[in-house]
Amino acid sequence: MKRSGLRPAWQDTVSDAADLALLGIVAFVASLPIVTAGAAVSAASRAVHDRHALGSLPSWRTSLGRFVRGLVPGLGATVVTLAVVALIVIDVRGLARGVVPGGGPALALTVTVIALIIGYAGLTVVAVGTGSGWRAAVRAAGALAWQRPGALVAAGGIGVVAVLLAVAIPVTLPLVFAGWLHALHAVSALLAARSRASAR
């Protein structure tokens, strides 16, 4: 929602927070069938991108259209994500139980890799938010991570905090998801601004 200029700034902040929270709840509900998760994440990311780029969230009709168009492409992203998560869970459980050799150092390395994977996923979701398809977004995220490793680390940190919050208080998952998207796009915009400034 754009600032009206006729009311205190804190009211606009509260309104923006409420809009983001509602977006997170709607995206969470839309993701419940699992097969629709990719489309829901894509539509939500594009909505948050619009908010940062244009100053307001798009209409619900626009987001619904994006969600419907993203169902088929998002299905592949959902399958890949579930496969990666399953492999990570199996690996961590094996290390924690001592089934996989390596002990503490191997577990620490695995946790670091997981954080980087979460960061890469975050960069991919941001790229999808700009209107890129999932495959193009994966390539764009890889290029950005290679050129600016700090972006990967920042996205990983944001993702780890979001995961910890969601695990600690599962009922807040929709709100955490919205906050995760907002933080990712905010940091992305900040890094892009700094990159343009340094290029001058």
Solvent accessible surface area in square Angstrom, and as a share of the most:
residue,aa,sasa,rsa
1,M,101,0.45
2,K,132,0.56
3,R,158,0.58
4,S,64,0.42
5,G,62,0.59
6,L,170,0.85
7,R,84,0.30
8,P,67,0.42
9,A,55,0.42
10,W,159,0.56
11,Q,61,0.27
12,D,5,0.03
13,T,83,0.48
14,V,87,0.50
15,S,20,0.13
16,D,27,0.14
17,A,59,0.46
18,A,57,0.44
19,D,34,0.18
20,L,17,0.09
21,A,29,0.23
22,L,85,0.42
23,L,10,0.05
24,G,1,0.01
25,I,77,0.39
26,V,66,0.38
27,A,8,0.06
28,F,71,0.30
29,V,85,0.49
30,A,28,0.22
31,S,25,0.16
32,L,102,0.51
33,P,80,0.50
34,I,92,0.47
35,V,84,0.48
36,T,22,0.13
37,A,24,0.19
38,G,5,0.05
39,A,1,0.00
40,A,4,0.03
41,V,30,0.17
42,S,16,0.10
43,A,9,0.07
44,A,1,0.01
45,S,0,0.00
46,R,73,0.27
47,A,1,0.01
48,V,0,0.00
49,H,56,0.25
50,D,18,0.09
51,R,44,0.16
52,H,60,0.27
53,A,64,0.50
54,L,123,0.61
55,G,39,0.38
56,S,26,0.17
57,L,34,0.17
58,P,30,0.19
59,S,65,0.42
60,W,121,0.43
61,R,209,0.76
62,T,54,0.32
63,S,12,0.08
64,L,110,0.55
65,G,22,0.21
66,R,35,0.13
67,F,38,0.16
68,V,84,0.48
69,R,163,0.60
70,G,12,0.12
71,L,61,0.30
72,V,125,0.72
73,P,73,0.46
74,G,0,0.00
75,L,77,0.38
76,G,40,0.38
77,A,20,0.16
78,T,9,0.05
79,V,87,0.50
80,V,95,0.55
81,T,77,0.45
82,L,91,0.45
83,A,51,0.40
84,V,52,0.30
85,V,76,0.44
86,A,49,0.38
87,L,122,0.61
88,I,37,0.19
89,V,61,0.35
90,I,118,0.60
91,D,54,0.28
92,V,46,0.27
93,R,143,0.52
94,G,9,0.09
95,L,14,0.07
96,A,74,0.58
97,R,179,0.65
98,G,58,0.56
99,V,114,0.66
100,V,57,0.33
101,P,119,0.75
102,G,46,0.44
103,G,43,0.41
104,G,50,0.48
105,P,109,0.68
106,A,26,0.20
107,L,61,0.31
108,A,61,0.47
109,L,117,0.58
110,T,20,0.11
111,V,84,0.48
112,T,72,0.42
113,V,67,0.39
114,I,32,0.16
115,A,27,0.21
116,L,72,0.36
117,I,65,0.33
118,I,37,0.19
119,G,0,0.00
120,Y,72,0.27
121,A,47,0.36
122,G,0,0.00
123,L,14,0.07
124,T,10,0.06
125,V,11,0.07
126,V,15,0.08
127,A,14,0.11
128,V,2,0.01
129,G,1,0.01
130,T,76,0.44
131,G,42,0.40
132,S,40,0.26
133,G,45,0.43
134,W,43,0.15
135,R,202,0.74
136,A,40,0.31
137,A,0,0.00
138,V,67,0.39
139,R,160,0.59
140,A,47,0.36
141,A,1,0.01
142,G,24,0.23
143,A,48,0.38
144,L,62,0.31
145,A,14,0.11
146,W,218,0.77
147,Q,133,0.59
148,R,84,0.31
149,P,81,0.51
150,G,48,0.46
151,A,3,0.02
152,L,29,0.14
153,V,96,0.55
154,A,36,0.28
155,A,4,0.03
156,G,3,0.03
157,G,37,0.36
158,I,33,0.17
159,G,1,0.01
160,V,48,0.28
161,V,86,0.49
162,A,14,0.11
163,V,70,0.40
164,L,113,0.56
165,L,89,0.44
166,A,17,0.13
167,V,109,0.62
168,A,77,0.60
169,I,89,0.45
170,P,93,0.59
171,V,128,0.74
172,T,35,0.20
173,L,72,0.36
174,P,18,0.11
175,L,89,0.44
176,V,21,0.12
177,F,37,0.15
178,A,3,0.02
179,G,38,0.36
180,W,40,0.14
181,L,1,0.00
182,H,60,0.27
183,A,31,0.24
184,L,5,0.03
185,H,6,0.03
186,A,36,0.28
187,V,43,0.25
188,S,35,0.23
189,A,49,0.38
190,L,89,0.45
191,L,37,0.18
192,A,41,0.32
193,A,44,0.34
194,R,145,0.53
195,S,43,0.27
196,R,144,0.53
197,A,59,0.46
198,S,92,0.59
199,A,90,0.69
200,R,233,0.85
